[in-house]
Amino acid sequence: MTTANTVVDPATLPLDPLAAWLAPRLAGFQGPLRARKFAGGQSNPTFLLEAGDRRWVLRRKPAGRLLPSAHAVDREFRVLQALHGGPVPVARPLLLCEDTAVIGAMFYVMAYVDGVVHWDPSLPDATPQRRADIHDAVLRTLAALHALDPAALGLGDYGKPGNYFARQLARWSDQYRASETQPIPAMETLIAELPRRCPADDGAVALVHGDFRVDNLLFARDSAQVLAVVDWELSTLGHPLADLGYYCMALRLPRNPALPGLAGMDRAALGIPDEAAMLARYAELSGRPIPADWGFVLAFSFFRLAAIAQGVARRAQQGNASSTRAAEAGAMTAMLATLGLKALGD
């Protein structure tokens, strides 16, 4: 047994001041404190904390100069508080520390959920039936999220209601410009064309996750049960179809290490529903019709992810990105923008 606070990772997490802060605040805490950084997580570094036989999870803002409004771990903590105990499973939020003097950045601590992360949407270790069950569980979770009443959860002011797509196009165009490193013609075309295709506001408002992918859910080890939805950094009040479009991007993404997609795979043989089946199932579960201009929703999703990837590339250039794959993911901006243009033309 280690007798000093240790971190099994080269990432910076000063454990002595962290342990001193946690000791009087975290029930059951008894040092020494150990920590290691989870794989993945391009935005907010996430650590497993261990003390004795207890485990927790810590998420913190990354180091270095950050874009305004980005990496809002306090917003994540707030939405976890609102959702915990409800129909959408999340890890129990425990502590929020806004004092940057403790570890050098704002952070929060939540309960550890012992689940499985499926990093690859093709679910290579599952049977066809289990794959079908997992993707259905994801869509059921998404429909449950969008059925929630934000005001009843105390989240009525969690974002601006109405005109979600128009506002997001403006926001992510600005974020892209703030982190731009080189000209990307496909992004320039999307920035010009998407506002022209933007649909009129239909009044639909829901709590949206903002980064709804299969690897942002924790599953039971022996079933398709969703144990927790994680990484709520981009959550806000918005149009529910934005989450659905974001999830369906995987069907069109090519196979690659940074963002493994499903394009070119025999999805029928794998047991993975195609796009039409996913849209029909979500419509059935949620009661929301799929718009005729579904291509816009998909193109918007690719554009937004491209802007996020560009931010990752910029942070990698500055040396403060969270993941070792940051440069690789950032280099995907042009590819994502090209897929967005193709979706816009479908």
C-alpha positions in Angstrom: 0.0 0.0 0.0 1.3 3.4 -1.0 1.9 5.7 2.0 1.9 9.0 0.0 -0.4 10.8 -2.3 0.4 9.4 -5.8 -0.8 10.0 -9.3 -0.4 7.2 -11.9 -0.2 9.6 -14.8 2.1 12.4 -16.0 -0.8 14.8 -16.2 -0.7 17.5 -13.6 -3.0 17.0 -10.6 -1.5 18.2 -7.3 -2.7 15.6 -4.9 -1.5 17.0 -1.6 -3.7 20.2 -1.7 -6.5 18.2 -3.3 -6.5 15.6 -0.5 -6.4 18.4 2.1 -9.5 20.0 0.4 -11.4 16.7 0.1 -10.8 15.3 3.6 -13.3 17.5 5.5 -15.8 17.6 2.7 -16.0 14.1 1.1 -17.8 11.5 3.2 -15.7 8.4 3.6 -12.5 10.0 2.5 -9.4 8.6 4.2 -6.0 9.1 2.5 -3.6 8.5 1.0 -5.0 9.7 -2.3 -4.2 8.0 -5.6 -5.3 9.2 -9.0 -5.0 8.3 -12.7 -6.3 10.0 -15.8 -9.0 8.4 -17.8 -8.4 7.8 -21.5 -10.2 10.1 -23.9 -11.8 13.3 -23.0 -10.6 16.0 -25.4 -12.0 18.9 -23.3 -12.1 18.5 -19.5 -9.4 16.2 -18.1 -11.1 13.4 -16.0 -9.4 11.5 -13.2 -10.2 8.4 -11.2 -9.6 9.2 -7.5 -8.9 6.3 -5.1 -8.5 6.4 -1.3 -8.7 3.2 0.7 -11.3 1.1 -1.0 -13.4 4.1 -2.2 -13.5 5.6 -5.7 -14.7 8.9 -7.1 -14.3 10.8 -10.4 -12.9 14.3 -10.7 -13.3 16.6 -13.8 -11.4 19.8 -14.0 -10.8 22.6 -16.5 -7.7 22.2 -18.5 -4.6 24.3 -18.0 -3.7 27.3 -20.1 -5.6 30.0 -21.9 -9.1 28.9 -22.8 -11.9 30.2 -25.1 -14.6 32.2 -23.3 -17.5 30.1 -22.0 -15.6 26.8 -22.8 -14.9 24.0 -20.4 -17.7 25.0 -18.0 -17.4 22.3 -15.4 -19.7 24.3 -13.1 -22.5 23.9 -15.7 -21.8 20.2 -15.9 -22.2 20.0 -12.1 -25.5 21.9 -12.2 -27.1 19.7 -14.8 -25.9 16.5 -12.9 -27.6 17.9 -9.8 -30.8 18.5 -11.7 -30.8 15.0 -13.4 -29.7 12.8 -10.6 -32.4 10.4 -9.4 -34.5 10.9 -12.5 -35.2 8.9 -15.7 -32.0 9.9 -17.3 -29.2 8.1 -15.4 -26.1 10.2 -14.4 -23.4 9.9 -11.8 -24.2 11.5 -8.5 -22.6 14.9 -8.1 -20.8 15.4 -4.8 -18.6 18.5 -4.7 -17.9 21.6 -6.8 -14.7 23.6 -6.1 -14.6 27.1 -7.8 -11.4 28.0 -5.9 -8.7 27.7 -8.6 -6.0 27.9 -5.9 -6.6 24.3 -4.8 -5.4 22.5 -7.9 -5.0 25.4 -10.4 -8.5 25.1 -12.0 -12.2 24.8 -11.1 -13.2 21.1 -10.7 -16.0 18.9 -9.4 -16.2 15.4 -7.9 -18.9 12.9 -8.6 -19.6 9.3 -7.7 -17.8 6.5 -9.5 -20.0 4.4 -11.8 -18.7 1.0 -12.5 -19.7 0.6 -16.1 -18.4 -0.1 -19.6 -17.5 2.5 -22.2 -18.0 1.4 -25.8 -15.4 3.6 -27.6 -16.3 2.1 -31.0 -20.0 2.4 -32.2 -19.5 -0.8 -34.1 -19.4 -2.6 -30.7 -16.8 -5.2 -31.9 -17.1 -7.4 -28.8 -20.9 -7.6 -28.9 -23.3 -10.0 -30.7 -25.6 -8.7 -33.3 -28.6 -8.8 -30.9 -26.6 -7.0 -28.2 -25.6 -4.3 -30.7 -29.2 -3.8 -31.7 -30.2 -3.7 -28.0 -27.5 -1.1 -27.1 -28.4 1.2 -30.0 -32.0 1.0 -29.0 -31.1 1.7 -25.3 -29.2 4.8 -26.5 -32.3 6.1 -28.5 -34.6 5.4 -25.5 -32.2 7.4 -23.3 -32.2 10.2 -25.8 -35.9 10.3 -26.0 -36.2 10.3 -22.2 -33.8 13.2 -22.0 -35.8 15.2 -24.5 -39.1 14.5 -22.7 -37.9 16.3 -19.5 -39.3 19.7 -18.6 -36.2 21.9 -18.1 -38.2 24.4 -16.0 -39.4 21.7 -13.6 -35.8 20.6 -13.2 -34.8 24.2 -12.3 -33.0 24.6 -15.6 -35.4 27.0 -17.2 -32.6 29.5 -17.5 -30.0 27.0 -18.6 -29.9 28.4 -22.1 -31.8 30.7 -24.4 -35.0 29.2 -25.7 -35.8 29.4 -29.4 -33.8 29.8 -32.6 -31.4 27.2 -31.5 -29.8 26.3 -34.8 -29.4 30.0 -35.8 -27.7 30.8 -32.5 -25.5 27.8 -32.6 -24.4 28.5 -36.1 -23.3 32.0 -35.0 -21.6 30.7 -31.9 -19.6 27.9 -33.5 -18.6 30.1 -36.4 -17.2 32.5 -33.9 -15.5 29.7 -32.0 -14.0 28.3 -35.2 -12.6 31.7 -36.1 -11.1 32.1 -32.6 -9.2 28.8 -33.0 -8.6 28.8 -36.8 -5.1 27.7 -37.7 -5.3 27.5 -41.5 -7.9 28.1 -44.3 -10.3 25.2 -44.8 -12.5 25.7 -47.9 -15.2 23.3 -46.9 -15.7 25.1 -43.6 -15.9 28.4 -45.4 -18.7 27.0 -47.6 -20.6 25.7 -44.6 -20.3 29.0 -42.7 -21.9 30.7 -45.8 -24.5 28.1 -46.7 -25.9 26.8 -43.4 -27.5 30.1 -42.3 -29.3 30.1 -45.7 -30.7 26.6 -45.1 -31.5 27.2 -41.4 -35.2 26.3 -40.8 -37.6 28.7 -39.1 -37.9 28.1 -35.3 -40.6 25.5 -34.7 -40.8 26.1 -30.9 -39.2 22.8 -29.9 -37.1 23.3 -26.7 -35.5 20.5 -24.7 -32.5 19.9 -22.5 -29.9 18.7 -25.0 -26.6 16.9 -24.2 -24.6 18.5 -27.0 -22.1 15.6 -27.4 -24.4 12.6 -27.6 -22.3 9.7 -28.7 -22.2 6.1 -27.6 -18.8 6.6 -25.9 -20.4 9.3 -23.6 -22.6 6.6 -22.0 -21.7 4.0 -19.4 -23.3 0.6 -19.8 -23.8 -2.4 -17.6 -21.2 -5.1 -18.1 -23.6 -7.9 -18.9 -26.5 -6.1 -20.6 -27.5 -3.1 -22.8 -28.6 -1.1 -19.7 -27.4 2.5 -19.7 -26.0 3.3 -16.2 -24.9 6.9 -16.8 -24.7 9.6 -19.4 -21.5 11.5 -19.0 -19.7 14.6 -20.3 -22.3 17.3 -20.1 -20.0 20.2 -20.9 -21.9 21.2 -24.1 -25.4 20.7 -22.6 -27.9 23.6 -22.9 -31.5 24.3 -23.9 -31.8 23.6 -27.5 -33.6 21.7 -30.3 -33.8 18.0 -29.6 -33.1 17.0 -33.1 -29.5 18.4 -32.7 -28.7 15.5 -30.4 -30.2 13.0 -32.8 -28.3 14.4 -35.7 -25.1 14.3 -33.7 -25.6 10.6 -32.8 -26.4 9.7 -36.4 -23.1 11.2 -37.7 -21.4 7.9 -36.7 -23.3 6.2 -39.6 -21.5 8.4 -42.1 -18.1 8.8 -40.4 -15.3 6.6 -41.9 -13.3 4.2 -39.8 -10.5 6.1 -38.1 -8.7 5.9 -34.7 -9.8 9.3 -33.4 -13.5 9.1 -34.3 -14.4 5.6 -35.3 -17.4 5.6 -37.6 -19.6 3.1 -39.2 -19.4 4.1 -42.9 -18.6 1.2 -45.2 -19.4 -1.5 -42.7 -22.1 -4.2 -43.2 -24.3 -2.7 -40.5 -27.2 -5.1 -41.2 -25.0 -8.1 -40.5 -23.7 -6.4 -37.4 -27.2 -5.8 -36.1 -26.8 -2.0 -36.2 -29.9 -0.1 -37.5 -29.5 2.1 -40.5 -30.3 5.8 -40.4 -33.9 5.5 -41.5 -34.5 2.9 -38.8 -32.9 5.1 -36.1 -35.0 8.1 -37.2 -38.2 6.1 -37.2 -37.4 4.6 -33.7 -36.6 8.0 -32.2 -39.8 9.5 -33.7 -41.8 6.5 -32.2 -40.2 7.0 -28.8 -40.4 10.7 -28.6 -43.5 11.6 -30.7 -41.4 14.1 -32.6 -41.6 14.1 -36.4 -38.3 14.1 -38.4 -38.2 17.2 -40.6 -38.0 17.0 -44.4 -34.7 18.9 -44.4 -32.9 16.2 -42.3 -29.8 17.0 -44.4 -29.5 20.4 -42.7 -29.6 18.8 -39.2 -26.8 16.4 -40.2 -24.7 19.1 -41.9 -25.1 21.3 -38.8 -23.9 18.4 -36.7 -20.8 17.9 -38.9 -20.1 21.6 -38.9 -20.3 21.9 -35.2 -18.1 18.9 -34.6 -15.6 20.3 -37.1 -15.5 23.5 -35.1 -14.9 21.6 -31.9 -12.2 19.6 -33.6 -10.5 22.8 -34.7 -10.5 24.0 -31.1 -8.8 20.7 -30.1 -6.2 21.3 -32.8 -5.6 24.8 -31.5 -5.2 23.5 -27.9 -2.8 20.9 -29.1 -0.8 23.6 -30.9 -0.7 25.5 -27.6 0.2 22.4 -25.6 -2.8 22.2 -23.3 -5.1 19.7 -24.9 -6.3 16.9 -22.6 -5.9 13.9 -24.9 -2.8 12.5 -26.6 -5.0 12.2 -29.7 -5.7 15.9 -29.7 -3.6 16.7 -32.8 -5.1 13.8 -34.6 -8.6 14.7 -33.8 -8.0 18.4 -34.7 -6.6 17.4 -38.1 -10.0 15.9 -38.9 -11.7 19.3 -39.2 -11.4 19.3 -43.0 -12.8 15.8 -43.3 -15.8 16.6 -41.1 -16.5 19.8 -43.0 -16.5 17.8 -46.3 -19.0 15.3 -44.8 -21.1 18.2 -43.7 -21.2 19.5 -47.3 -22.2 16.1 -48.6 -25.0 15.8 -46.0 -26.3 19.3 -47.0 -26.6 18.1 -50.6 -28.5 14.9 -49.7 
